[in-house]
Amino acid sequence: MATEPIQPQDKYVVRFPDGMRDSLKQASWNNNRSLNAEIIARLDEHPELVRMARQLEGALARKDQEIDGLKQQVELLQAQVESLNRSWDLQTRLLDLLETVIKEAGGGNDARLKKFMNAFKQVPPVD
C-alpha cells in the first residue's frame, strides 16, 4: 500500500540545456547533496545573491562619487600649486630686479642686502 506524503509537494518538470544536468550533478556530488537539493539550494540562494549584488552596486556608486570628489580636490590643489609657482616666479623676478637696481644705485656691497636676497632665493617653489 502506497503512503501519501505528510506534506503535499509541488512537482515541476524542467528541461535543462545541454550539459546543465551534468554540471548540476557534479555540483550536487561535490556538495554532498541530491540533484534536487542542489537545484533547491541554488534557487534559494538567488534572492540573497541579488540583494548582495544590489548592495555592492550601491557601495560602488558611493565610492565612484567619492572618487569624483577627490578628483575635483586634486584639480583644485593642482590649480593652487600652479598659482603658487607663478607667484614664486614673479617674486624671484622682482627680487632679481630689486637686486639689480640696488647694485646699480649703491654698488651692492651691503652684507645685510646680500643675506636678505640669499634667504629669499633659497626657498624652493611648490611642485
ABEGO torsion letter per residue (X at the ends): XBBBBABBBBBBBBBBBBGAAAAAAAAAAAAGBBAAAAAAAAAAAAAAAAAAAAAAAAAAAAAAAAAAAAAAAAAAAAAAAAAAAAAAAAAAAAAAAAAAAAAAAAGGABAAAAAAAAAAAABBBBX
